[in-house]
Amino acid sequence: MTDLAWIETAIIAARPQAIGALLRYFRDLDTAEEAFQNACLRALKSWPQNGPPRDTAAWLIMVGRNVAIDDLRRGKKQQPLPDDAAISDLEDAEDALAERLDGSHYRDDILRLLFICCHPELPSTQQIALALRIVSGLTVPQIARAFLVSDAAMEQRITRAKAKVARAGMPFETPGAVERAERLGAVAAMIYLVFNEGYSAAGETAGVRAPLCEEAIRLARLLLRLFPSEPEIMGLTALMLLQHARAPARFDPGGEIVLLEDQDRSLWNPTLIAEGLSLIDKAMRHRRTGAYQIQAAIAALHARAARYEDTDWQQIDLLYGSLEILQPSPVVTLNRAVAVAKLRGPEAALAMIEPLESRLGSYFHYFGAKGALLLQQGRCDDARTAFDRAIALARTPAEAAHIRMHLDRLMLDSEASARSSA
């Protein structure tokens, strides 16, 4: 075979399971990762000639384990040899291992691997970098490019994260039911952080960081396969699918932000929308409401509206009200104010968000929303002040350009008004 794309696809699919099993065996991230890389090198030599093995993950686990054992044996002459059963003939071992890789082992290995990547002692940036490197298999240069840092800086970030995990002495036994539930929430939060790193990118960085959204969705689908009846994981996956479906319409050809009300909905991805809507409908039938499900339900209402004017703002307001109770946050209230403005006018929305300024004083979107509401009221000077503050807080050129558009409109309106008065 000359086309090796199928090998890359098979290795990517098997990576979380293989790394998880090797980590359980060696209890060291570096050793597990190196063992997997060595197994991949052997796969590139063997599979084009012999074809894929019956169980790709089992083959990679066994080959990686045997190569790592040989390396340890050469490196430590005094170390006792493993049992013969551990380094037996590869084909026999592969068959036996494939039989042992039942659903529970598979789930626990991958869940353990994901949970290690989002260890509470790691800051969120290190959690994301470690997950992208260990679970997803992105290279250090790929991750560094996504985070707009040098390769050396990202290598240091990942190395520090691995060192913290090693010092933490995390147990490798199968987690109990309570701990598993706690881990699941942490893993879901980490995956959504990965998604937001890509989704929040704009302008020149949007194309570079967009693959982070796709990788987060892939991880969520993986988690959903492990927990197919967990409604919050359905909600998380649906939320990301529905948000990512709008990606082709979120920026104009010049890289400037296009607001939801101005987006060309024919550019939205119907396949992702259909999958997301199906998942959130399924999740809601479980009647165990969670924050991700509510956010996905809000995204679903936008997706179901053929035109912006058809948006069900009444239902969105109610959903944000439920989210405020379930997960109180000034950002949630700020988002709800958009629906309130549509239903009850800008005055009611401003009354909601003005008490939030002390907590959202460094948040770009707060002053952008406040400026827009003030503009709707005709309070142009106050709107200009809010927009100036938003520009000062903008994180990307696209955000700043979007606010300058409002300021330019204010200036043109002022000039037109002056000419009319004259």
C-alpha positions as a Markdown table, in Angstrom:
| # | Residue | x | y | z |
|---|---|---|---|---|
| 1 | Met | 0.0 | 0.0 | 0.0 |
| 2 | Thr | 1.3 | 3.4 | -0.9 |
| 3 | Asp | -1.4 | 5.5 | 0.7 |
| 4 | Leu | -0.6 | 5.7 | 4.4 |
| 5 | Ala | -3.5 | 8.0 | 5.4 |
| 6 | Trp | -5.4 | 5.1 | 6.8 |
| 7 | Ile | -2.5 | 4.4 | 9.2 |
| 8 | Glu | -2.6 | 7.9 | 10.5 |
| 9 | Thr | -6.4 | 7.7 | 11.0 |
| 10 | Ala | -6.2 | 4.4 | 12.8 |
| 11 | Ile | -3.4 | 5.6 | 15.1 |
| 12 | Ile | -5.3 | 8.8 | 16.0 |
| 13 | Ala | -8.4 | 6.8 | 16.8 |
| 14 | Ala | -6.5 | 4.3 | 19.0 |
| 15 | Arg | -4.3 | 6.9 | 20.7 |
| 16 | Pro | -6.4 | 7.7 | 23.8 |
| 17 | Gln | -7.1 | 4.0 | 24.6 |
| 18 | Ala | -3.4 | 3.0 | 24.0 |
| 19 | Ile | -1.9 | 5.9 | 25.9 |
| 20 | Gly | -4.4 | 5.3 | 28.8 |
| 21 | Ala | -3.5 | 1.6 | 29.0 |
| 22 | Leu | 0.3 | 2.2 | 28.8 |
| 23 | Leu | -0.1 | 4.9 | 31.5 |
| 24 | Arg | -1.8 | 2.4 | 33.8 |
| 25 | Tyr | 1.0 | -0.1 | 33.2 |
| 26 | Phe | 4.0 | 2.2 | 33.6 |
| 27 | Arg | 2.5 | 5.0 | 35.8 |
| 28 | Asp | 4.5 | 7.6 | 34.1 |
| 29 | Leu | 3.3 | 10.0 | 31.3 |
| 30 | Asp | 6.7 | 10.3 | 29.6 |
| 31 | Thr | 7.2 | 6.5 | 29.5 |
| 32 | Ala | 3.7 | 5.9 | 28.3 |
| 33 | Glu | 4.0 | 8.5 | 25.5 |
| 34 | Glu | 7.4 | 7.2 | 24.4 |
| 35 | Ala | 6.2 | 3.7 | 24.4 |
| 36 | Phe | 3.3 | 4.7 | 22.2 |
| 37 | Gln | 5.5 | 6.6 | 19.8 |
| 38 | Asn | 7.8 | 3.6 | 19.4 |
| 39 | Ala | 4.8 | 1.4 | 18.7 |
| 40 | Cys | 3.6 | 3.9 | 16.0 |
| 41 | Leu | 7.1 | 3.7 | 14.3 |
| 42 | Arg | 6.8 | 0.0 | 14.2 |
| 43 | Ala | 3.3 | 0.2 | 12.8 |
| 44 | Leu | 4.5 | 2.4 | 10.0 |
| 45 | Lys | 7.0 | -0.4 | 9.0 |
| 46 | Ser | 4.7 | -3.3 | 9.6 |
| 47 | Trp | 1.1 | -2.3 | 8.6 |
| 48 | Pro | 1.8 | -1.3 | 5.0 |
| 49 | Gln | 3.1 | -4.8 | 4.3 |
| 50 | Asn | 0.9 | -6.9 | 6.5 |
| 51 | Gly | -2.2 | -4.8 | 6.7 |
| 52 | Pro | -3.9 | -3.5 | 9.9 |
| 53 | Pro | -4.1 | -5.8 | 12.9 |
| 54 | Arg | -7.4 | -7.3 | 14.1 |
| 55 | Asp | -7.4 | -4.8 | 17.0 |
| 56 | Thr | -5.4 | -1.6 | 16.4 |
| 57 | Ala | -5.3 | -0.4 | 20.0 |
| 58 | Ala | -4.4 | -3.9 | 21.4 |
| 59 | Trp | -1.5 | -4.1 | 18.9 |
| 60 | Leu | -0.1 | -0.7 | 19.8 |
| 61 | Ile | -0.5 | -1.3 | 23.5 |
| 62 | Met | 1.3 | -4.6 | 23.4 |
| 63 | Val | 4.1 | -3.5 | 21.0 |
| 64 | Gly | 4.6 | -0.3 | 23.0 |
| 65 | Arg | 4.7 | -2.2 | 26.3 |
| 66 | Asn | 7.2 | -4.7 | 25.1 |
| 67 | Val | 9.5 | -2.1 | 23.6 |
| 68 | Ala | 9.4 | 0.0 | 26.8 |
| 69 | Ile | 10.1 | -3.1 | 28.9 |
| 70 | Asp | 13.1 | -3.9 | 26.7 |
| 71 | Asp | 14.3 | -0.3 | 27.1 |
| 72 | Leu | 13.9 | -0.4 | 30.9 |
| 73 | Arg | 15.7 | -3.7 | 31.0 |
| 74 | Arg | 18.7 | -2.4 | 29.0 |
| 75 | Gly | 18.7 | 0.8 | 31.1 |
| 76 | Lys | 18.7 | -0.9 | 34.4 |
| 77 | Lys | 20.8 | -4.1 | 34.4 |
| 78 | Gln | 19.9 | -5.0 | 37.9 |
| 79 | Gln | 16.2 | -4.7 | 37.4 |
| 80 | Pro | 14.4 | -8.1 | 37.6 |
| 81 | Leu | 13.1 | -9.3 | 34.3 |
| 82 | Pro | 9.3 | -9.3 | 33.9 |
| 83 | Asp | 7.4 | -12.5 | 33.8 |
| 84 | Asp | 7.5 | -14.5 | 30.5 |
| 85 | Ala | 3.8 | -13.9 | 30.1 |
| 86 | Ala | 4.4 | -10.1 | 30.0 |
| 87 | Ile | 6.8 | -10.4 | 27.0 |
| 88 | Ser | 5.4 | -13.4 | 25.2 |
| 89 | Asp | 5.0 | -13.9 | 21.5 |
| 90 | Leu | 3.3 | -10.7 | 20.1 |
| 91 | Glu | 0.5 | -12.3 | 18.1 |
| 92 | Asp | -0.6 | -14.5 | 21.0 |
| 93 | Ala | -0.4 | -11.6 | 23.4 |
| 94 | Glu | -2.4 | -9.3 | 21.0 |
| 95 | Asp | -5.2 | -11.8 | 20.9 |
| 96 | Ala | -5.3 | -12.2 | 24.6 |
| 97 | Leu | -5.2 | -8.5 | 25.2 |
| 98 | Ala | -7.9 | -7.8 | 22.7 |
| 99 | Glu | -10.1 | -10.1 | 24.7 |
| 100 | Arg | -9.3 | -8.3 | 28.0 |
| 101 | Leu | -10.0 | -4.8 | 26.6 |
| 102 | Asp | -13.7 | -4.8 | 27.6 |
| 103 | Gly | -15.8 | -1.7 | 27.9 |
| 104 | Ser | -15.0 | -1.0 | 31.6 |
| 105 | His | -11.2 | -1.2 | 31.1 |
| 106 | Tyr | -11.4 | 1.0 | 28.0 |
| 107 | Arg | -13.6 | 3.6 | 29.8 |
| 108 | Asp | -11.6 | 3.7 | 33.0 |
| 109 | Asp | -8.2 | 4.0 | 31.1 |
| 110 | Ile | -9.4 | 7.0 | 29.0 |
| 111 | Leu | -11.2 | 8.7 | 31.8 |
| 112 | Arg | -8.1 | 8.4 | 34.0 |
| 113 | Leu | -6.0 | 9.8 | 31.2 |
| 114 | Leu | -8.3 | 12.7 | 30.7 |
| 115 | Phe | -8.6 | 13.4 | 34.4 |
| 116 | Ile | -4.8 | 13.4 | 34.8 |
| 117 | Cys | -4.7 | 16.1 | 32.1 |
| 118 | Cys | -7.1 | 18.3 | 34.1 |
| 119 | His | -5.5 | 17.8 | 37.5 |
| 120 | Pro | -6.7 | 20.6 | 39.9 |
| 121 | Glu | -3.1 | 21.7 | 40.6 |
| 122 | Leu | -2.6 | 22.6 | 36.9 |
| 123 | Pro | -3.7 | 26.0 | 35.6 |
| 124 | Ser | -6.2 | 25.9 | 32.8 |
| 125 | Thr | -3.6 | 26.8 | 30.1 |
| 126 | Gln | -1.5 | 23.8 | 31.2 |
| 127 | Gln | -4.5 | 21.5 | 31.3 |
| 128 | Ile | -5.4 | 22.3 | 27.8 |
| 129 | Ala | -1.8 | 22.0 | 26.5 |
| 130 | Leu | -1.4 | 18.7 | 28.2 |
| 131 | Ala | -4.6 | 17.3 | 26.9 |
| 132 | Leu | -3.9 | 18.4 | 23.4 |
| 133 | Arg | -0.4 | 16.8 | 23.6 |
| 134 | Ile | -1.1 | 13.6 | 25.4 |
| 135 | Val | -4.7 | 12.7 | 24.5 |
| 136 | Ser | -5.0 | 14.4 | 21.1 |
| 137 | Gly | -1.5 | 13.8 | 19.9 |
| 138 | Leu | -0.9 | 17.4 | 18.6 |
| 139 | Thr | 2.7 | 18.3 | 18.2 |
| 140 | Val | 4.3 | 20.9 | 20.4 |
| 141 | Pro | 4.7 | 23.3 | 17.4 |
| 142 | Gln | 1.0 | 22.8 | 16.5 |
| 143 | Ile | -0.1 | 23.7 | 20.1 |
| 144 | Ala | 2.4 | 26.6 | 20.3 |
| 145 | Arg | 1.0 | 28.0 | 17.1 |
| 146 | Ala | -2.5 | 27.8 | 18.4 |
| 147 | Phe | -1.5 | 29.6 | 21.6 |
| 148 | Leu | 0.7 | 32.2 | 19.8 |
| 149 | Val | 3.8 | 31.3 | 21.8 |
| 150 | Ser | 7.2 | 29.9 | 20.8 |
| 151 | Asp | 7.8 | 26.2 | 20.6 |
| 152 | Ala | 10.3 | 26.4 | 23.5 |
| 153 | Ala | 7.7 | 28.2 | 25.7 |
| 154 | Met | 5.1 | 25.6 | 25.0 |
| 155 | Glu | 7.6 | 22.7 | 25.5 |
| 156 | Gln | 8.3 | 24.2 | 29.0 |
| 157 | Arg | 4.6 | 24.6 | 29.7 |
| 158 | Ile | 3.9 | 20.9 | 28.9 |
| 159 | Thr | 7.1 | 19.8 | 30.8 |
| 160 | Arg | 6.0 | 21.7 | 33.9 |
| 161 | Ala | 2.5 | 20.2 | 33.7 |
| 162 | Lys | 3.9 | 16.7 | 33.5 |
| 163 | Ala | 6.2 | 17.4 | 36.5 |
| 164 | Lys | 3.3 | 18.6 | 38.6 |
| 165 | Val | 1.3 | 15.5 | 37.7 |
| 166 | Ala | 4.3 | 13.3 | 38.7 |
| 167 | Arg | 4.7 | 15.2 | 42.0 |
| 168 | Ala | 1.0 | 14.9 | 42.8 |
| 169 | Gly | 1.3 | 11.1 | 43.1 |
| 170 | Met | -2.1 | 10.6 | 41.5 |
| 171 | Pro | -3.5 | 7.1 | 42.2 |
| 172 | Phe | -3.9 | 4.8 | 39.1 |
| 173 | Glu | -6.5 | 2.4 | 40.4 |
| 174 | Thr | -10.0 | 2.4 | 38.9 |
| 175 | Pro | -12.0 | 5.3 | 40.4 |
| 176 | Gly | -15.2 | 4.6 | 42.4 |
| 177 | Ala | -18.6 | 5.8 | 41.4 |
| 178 | Val | -18.4 | 9.1 | 43.3 |
| 179 | Glu | -14.9 | 9.9 | 42.2 |
| 180 | Arg | -15.8 | 9.0 | 38.6 |
| 181 | Ala | -18.7 | 11.5 | 38.7 |
| 182 | Glu | -16.4 | 14.2 | 40.0 |
| 183 | Arg | -13.8 | 13.4 | 37.3 |
| 184 | Leu | -16.4 | 13.6 | 34.6 |
| 185 | Gly | -17.3 | 17.2 | 35.5 |
| 186 | Ala | -13.7 | 18.2 | 35.5 |
| 187 | Val | -13.0 | 16.5 | 32.2 |
| 188 | Ala | -16.1 | 18.2 | 30.6 |
| 189 | Ala | -14.9 | 21.6 | 31.8 |
| 190 | Met | -11.4 | 21.0 | 30.4 |
| 191 | Ile | -12.9 | 20.0 | 27.0 |
| 192 | Tyr | -15.0 | 23.1 | 26.9 |
| 193 | Leu | -11.9 | 25.2 | 27.7 |
| 194 | Val | -10.2 | 23.7 | 24.7 |
| 195 | Phe | -13.2 | 24.6 | 22.6 |
| 196 | Asn | -13.3 | 28.2 | 23.8 |
| 197 | Glu | -9.7 | 28.7 | 23.0 |
| 198 | Gly | -10.5 | 28.0 | 19.4 |
| 199 | Tyr | -14.0 | 29.6 | 19.3 |
| 200 | Ser | -12.8 | 32.9 | 20.9 |
| 201 | Ala | -10.1 | 33.4 | 18.3 |
| 202 | Ala | -10.6 | 36.1 | 15.7 |
| 203 | Gly | -8.9 | 37.8 | 12.8 |
| 204 | Glu | -5.6 | 36.3 | 11.8 |
| 205 | Thr | -5.7 | 33.8 | 14.7 |
| 206 | Ala | -9.1 | 32.3 | 13.8 |
| 207 | Gly | -7.7 | 30.0 | 11.1 |
| 208 | Val | -4.8 | 28.9 | 13.2 |
| 209 | Arg | -6.9 | 28.1 | 16.3 |
| 210 | Ala | -10.1 | 26.8 | 14.6 |
| 211 | Pro | -8.7 | 23.2 | 14.8 |
| 212 | Leu | -9.0 | 23.4 | 18.6 |
| 213 | Cys | -12.8 | 23.5 | 18.2 |
| 214 | Glu | -12.7 | 20.4 | 16.1 |
| 215 | Glu | -10.4 | 18.7 | 18.6 |
| 216 | Ala | -12.7 | 19.6 | 21.5 |
| 217 | Ile | -15.7 | 18.1 | 19.6 |
| 218 | Arg | -13.7 | 15.0 | 18.9 |
| 219 | Leu | -12.9 | 14.6 | 22.6 |
| 220 | Ala | -16.5 | 15.2 | 23.6 |
| 221 | Arg | -17.6 | 12.5 | 21.2 |
| 222 | Leu | -15.1 | 10.2 | 22.7 |
| 223 | Leu | -16.4 | 11.0 | 26.2 |
| 224 | Leu | -20.0 | 10.5 | 24.9 |
| 225 | Arg | -19.0 | 7.0 | 23.7 |
| 226 | Leu | -17.7 | 6.2 | 27.2 |
| 227 | Phe | -20.9 | 7.7 | 28.9 |
| 228 | Pro | -23.7 | 7.3 | 26.3 |
| 229 | Ser | -26.5 | 7.9 | 28.8 |
| 230 | Glu | -25.0 | 11.0 | 30.6 |
| 231 | Pro | -27.2 | 14.0 | 29.6 |
| 232 | Glu | -24.7 | 16.6 | 30.5 |
| 233 | Ile | -22.1 | 15.1 | 28.1 |
| 234 | Met | -24.8 | 15.1 | 25.4 |
| 235 | Gly | -25.4 | 18.7 | 26.3 |
| 236 | Leu | -21.8 | 19.7 | 26.1 |
| 237 | Thr | -21.3 | 18.0 | 22.8 |
| 238 | Ala | -24.5 | 19.5 | 21.4 |
| 239 | Leu | -23.4 | 23.0 | 22.6 |
| 240 | Met | -20.1 | 22.8 | 20.8 |
| 241 | Leu | -21.6 | 21.4 | 17.6 |
| 242 | Leu | -24.2 | 24.1 | 17.4 |
| 243 | Gln | -21.7 | 26.9 | 18.1 |
| 244 | His | -19.1 | 25.5 | 15.7 |
| 245 | Ala | -21.8 | 25.2 | 13.0 |
| 246 | Arg | -21.9 | 29.0 | 12.8 |
| 247 | Ala | -18.1 | 29.3 | 12.2 |
| 248 | Pro | -18.3 | 30.0 | 8.4 |
| 249 | Ala | -20.5 | 33.0 | 9.0 |
| 250 | Arg | -18.9 | 34.5 | 12.1 |
| 251 | Phe | -16.3 | 36.6 | 10.3 |
| 252 | Asp | -16.4 | 38.5 | 7.0 |
| 253 | Pro | -13.6 | 38.1 | 4.3 |
| 254 | Gly | -11.6 | 40.8 | 6.0 |
| 255 | Gly | -11.6 | 39.0 | 9.3 |
| 256 | Glu | -14.1 | 41.3 | 11.1 |
| 257 | Ile | -16.8 | 40.0 | 13.4 |
| 258 | Val | -20.2 | 39.5 | 12.0 |
| 259 | Leu | -22.9 | 39.7 | 14.7 |
| 260 | Leu | -25.5 | 36.9 | 14.9 |
| 261 | Glu | -28.2 | 39.1 | 13.6 |
| 262 | Asp | -26.2 | 39.9 | 10.5 |
| 263 | Gln | -24.9 | 36.4 | 9.7 |
| 264 | Asp | -25.7 | 34.6 | 6.5 |
| 265 | Arg | -27.5 | 31.6 | 7.9 |
| 266 | Ser | -27.1 | 29.7 | 4.7 |
| 267 | Leu | -23.4 | 29.4 | 5.6 |
| 268 | Trp | -24.2 | 27.5 | 8.8 |
| 269 | Asn | -23.2 | 23.8 | 8.7 |
| 270 | Pro | -26.5 | 21.9 | 8.5 |
| 271 | Thr | -24.8 | 18.5 | 9.4 |
| 272 | Leu | -23.4 | 19.8 | 12.7 |
| 273 | Ile | -26.7 | 21.5 | 13.5 |
| 274 | Ala | -28.7 | 18.3 | 12.9 |
| 275 | Glu | -26.3 | 16.3 | 15.1 |
| 276 | Gly | -26.5 | 19.0 | 17.8 |
| 277 | Leu | -30.2 | 19.3 | 17.8 |
| 278 | Ser | -30.6 | 15.5 | 18.0 |
| 279 | Leu | -28.3 | 15.3 | 21.0 |
| 280 | Ile | -29.9 | 18.1 | 23.0 |
| 281 | Asp | -33.4 | 16.7 | 22.3 |
| 282 | Lys | -32.2 | 13.3 | 23.6 |
| 283 | Ala | -30.5 | 14.9 | 26.6 |
| 284 | Met | -33.7 | 16.8 | 27.6 |
| 285 | Arg | -35.7 | 13.6 | 27.6 |
| 286 | His | -33.6 | 12.4 | 30.6 |
| 287 | Arg | -35.1 | 15.2 | 32.7 |
| 288 | Arg | -31.8 | 15.8 | 34.6 |
| 289 | Thr | -31.1 | 19.4 | 33.6 |
| 290 | Gly | -27.5 | 20.7 | 33.7 |
| 291 | Ala | -25.7 | 23.9 | 32.7 |
| 292 | Tyr | -24.4 | 22.5 | 29.4 |
| 293 | Gln | -27.8 | 21.3 | 28.4 |
| 294 | Ile | -29.4 | 24.8 | 29.1 |
| 295 | Gln | -26.7 | 26.5 | 27.1 |
| 296 | Ala | -27.1 | 24.0 | 24.3 |
| 297 | Ala | -30.9 | 24.5 | 24.4 |
| 298 | Ile | -30.3 | 28.3 | 23.9 |
| 299 | Ala | -28.0 | 27.6 | 21.0 |
| 300 | Ala | -30.6 | 25.2 | 19.5 |
| 301 | Leu | -33.2 | 28.0 | 19.6 |
| 302 | His | -30.9 | 30.2 | 17.5 |
| 303 | Ala | -30.2 | 27.3 | 15.1 |
| 304 | Arg | -33.9 | 26.5 | 14.6 |
| 305 | Ala | -34.7 | 30.1 | 13.7 |
| 306 | Ala | -34.7 | 30.5 | 9.9 |
| 307 | Arg | -34.2 | 34.3 | 10.4 |
| 308 | Tyr | -32.9 | 36.4 | 13.2 |
| 309 | Glu | -36.4 | 37.9 | 13.5 |
| 310 | Asp | -37.8 | 34.5 | 14.1 |
| 311 | Thr | -35.7 | 33.9 | 17.3 |
| 312 | Asp | -37.8 | 32.9 | 20.3 |
| 313 | Trp | -36.4 | 35.5 | 22.8 |
| 314 | Gln | -39.1 | 34.6 | 25.3 |
| 315 | Gln | -37.8 | 31.1 | 25.6 |
| 316 | Ile | -34.2 | 32.2 | 25.6 |
| 317 | Asp | -35.0 | 34.6 | 28.5 |
| 318 | Leu | -36.5 | 31.7 | 30.5 |
| 319 | Leu | -33.6 | 29.5 | 29.8 |
| 320 | Tyr | -31.1 | 32.1 | 30.9 |
| 321 | Gly | -33.2 | 32.6 | 34.0 |
| 322 | Ser | -32.8 | 28.8 | 34.8 |
| 323 | Leu | -29.1 | 29.1 | 34.1 |
| 324 | Glu | -28.8 | 32.0 | 36.6 |
| 325 | Ile | -30.3 | 29.8 | 39.3 |
| 326 | Leu | -28.3 | 26.7 | 38.4 |
| 327 | Gln | -25.0 | 28.5 | 37.8 |
| 328 | Pro | -25.1 | 32.1 | 39.0 |
| 329 | Ser | -22.7 | 34.4 | 37.1 |
| 330 | Pro | -22.5 | 38.0 | 36.0 |
| 331 | Val | -21.7 | 36.8 | 32.5 |
| 332 | Val | -24.9 | 34.7 | 32.4 |
| 333 | Thr | -26.9 | 37.8 | 33.5 |
| 334 | Leu | -25.2 | 39.9 | 30.8 |
| 335 | Asn | -26.2 | 37.4 | 28.2 |
| 336 | Arg | -29.7 | 37.3 | 29.5 |
| 337 | Ala | -29.9 | 41.1 | 29.2 |
| 338 | Val | -29.7 | 40.7 | 25.4 |
| 339 | Ala | -32.9 | 38.7 | 25.4 |
| 340 | Val | -34.5 | 41.1 | 27.9 |
| 341 | Ala | -33.6 | 44.0 | 25.6 |
| 342 | Lys | -35.5 | 42.3 | 22.7 |
| 343 | Leu | -38.5 | 41.6 | 24.9 |
| 344 | Arg | -38.8 | 44.7 | 27.2 |
| 345 | Gly | -36.5 | 47.3 | 25.7 |
| 346 | Pro | -33.0 | 48.6 | 26.4 |
| 347 | Glu | -34.0 | 50.4 | 29.6 |
| 348 | Ala | -34.9 | 47.1 | 31.3 |
| 349 | Ala | -31.6 | 45.5 | 30.0 |
| 350 | Leu | -29.5 | 48.4 | 31.3 |
| 351 | Ala | -31.1 | 48.1 | 34.7 |
| 352 | Met | -30.0 | 44.5 | 34.8 |
| 353 | Ile | -26.4 | 45.0 | 33.8 |
| 354 | Glu | -25.4 | 48.3 | 35.4 |
| 355 | Pro | -25.0 | 46.7 | 38.9 |
| 356 | Leu | -22.6 | 44.2 | 37.3 |
| 357 | Glu | -20.0 | 46.8 | 36.3 |
| 358 | Ser | -17.9 | 46.3 | 39.5 |
| 359 | Arg | -17.5 | 42.6 | 38.7 |
| 360 | Leu | -17.2 | 43.0 | 34.9 |
| 361 | Gly | -15.1 | 46.1 | 34.8 |
| 362 | Ser | -12.4 | 44.4 | 32.8 |
| 363 | Tyr | -14.7 | 42.4 | 30.5 |
| 364 | Phe | -14.7 | 43.6 | 26.9 |
| 365 | His | -18.2 | 42.3 | 26.1 |
| 366 | Tyr | -19.8 | 44.1 | 29.1 |
| 367 | Phe | -18.9 | 47.6 | 27.7 |
| 368 | Gly | -19.7 | 46.5 | 24.2 |
| 369 | Ala | -23.2 | 45.4 | 25.2 |
| 370 | Lys | -23.6 | 48.5 | 27.4 |
| 371 | Gly | -22.6 | 50.8 | 24.6 |
| 372 | Ala | -25.1 | 49.1 | 22.2 |
| 373 | Leu | -27.9 | 49.5 | 24.7 |
| 374 | Leu | -27.1 | 53.1 | 25.4 |
| 375 | Leu | -27.1 | 53.7 | 21.6 |
| 376 | Gln | -30.6 | 52.2 | 21.3 |
| 377 | Gln | -31.7 | 54.7 | 23.9 |
| 378 | Gly | -30.2 | 57.6 | 22.0 |
| 379 | Arg | -27.7 | 58.4 | 24.7 |
| 380 | Cys | -24.8 | 58.9 | 22.3 |
| 381 | Asp | -22.3 | 60.5 | 24.6 |
| 382 | Asp | -22.7 | 57.7 | 27.2 |
| 383 | Ala | -22.5 | 55.1 | 24.4 |
| 384 | Arg | -19.3 | 56.6 | 23.1 |
| 385 | Thr | -17.8 | 56.4 | 26.6 |
| 386 | Ala | -18.7 | 52.7 | 26.9 |
| 387 | Phe | -17.4 | 51.9 | 23.5 |
| 388 | Asp | -14.1 | 53.7 | 24.3 |
| 389 | Arg | -13.7 | 51.5 | 27.4 |
| 390 | Ala | -14.5 | 48.4 | 25.3 |
| 391 | Ile | -11.8 | 49.2 | 22.8 |
| 392 | Ala | -9.3 | 49.6 | 25.6 |
| 393 | Leu | -10.2 | 46.1 | 26.8 |
| 394 | Ala | -10.3 | 44.4 | 23.4 |
| 395 | Arg | -8.3 | 41.2 | 23.2 |
| 396 | Thr | -8.1 | 41.0 | 19.4 |
| 397 | Pro | -7.9 | 43.4 | 16.5 |
| 398 | Ala | -11.3 | 42.1 | 15.3 |
| 399 | Glu | -12.9 | 43.0 | 18.6 |
| 400 | Ala | -11.5 | 46.5 | 18.5 |
| 401 | Ala | -12.5 | 46.9 | 14.8 |
| 402 | His | -16.1 | 45.9 | 15.7 |
| 403 | Ile | -16.3 | 48.6 | 18.4 |
| 404 | Arg | -14.7 | 51.2 | 16.1 |
| 405 | Met | -17.5 | 50.5 | 13.6 |
| 406 | His | -20.0 | 51.7 | 16.3 |
| 407 | Leu | -17.9 | 54.7 | 17.0 |
| 408 | Asp | -17.6 | 55.6 | 13.3 |
| 409 | Arg | -21.4 | 55.3 | 13.1 |
| 410 | Leu | -21.8 | 57.6 | 16.0 |
| 411 | Met | -19.5 | 60.2 | 14.5 |
| 412 | Leu | -21.3 | 60.1 | 11.2 |
| 413 | Asp | -24.7 | 60.5 | 12.9 |
| 414 | Ser | -23.3 | 63.5 | 14.9 |
| 415 | Glu | -22.0 | 65.1 | 11.8 |
| 416 | Ala | -25.3 | 64.6 | 10.0 |
| 417 | Ser | -27.2 | 66.0 | 13.0 |
| 418 | Ala | -24.9 | 69.1 | 13.0 |
| 419 | Arg | -25.4 | 69.7 | 9.3 |
| 420 | Ser | -29.1 | 69.4 | 9.8 |
| 421 | Ser | -29.1 | 71.9 | 12.6 |
| 422 | Ala | -27.0 | 74.4 | 10.6 |
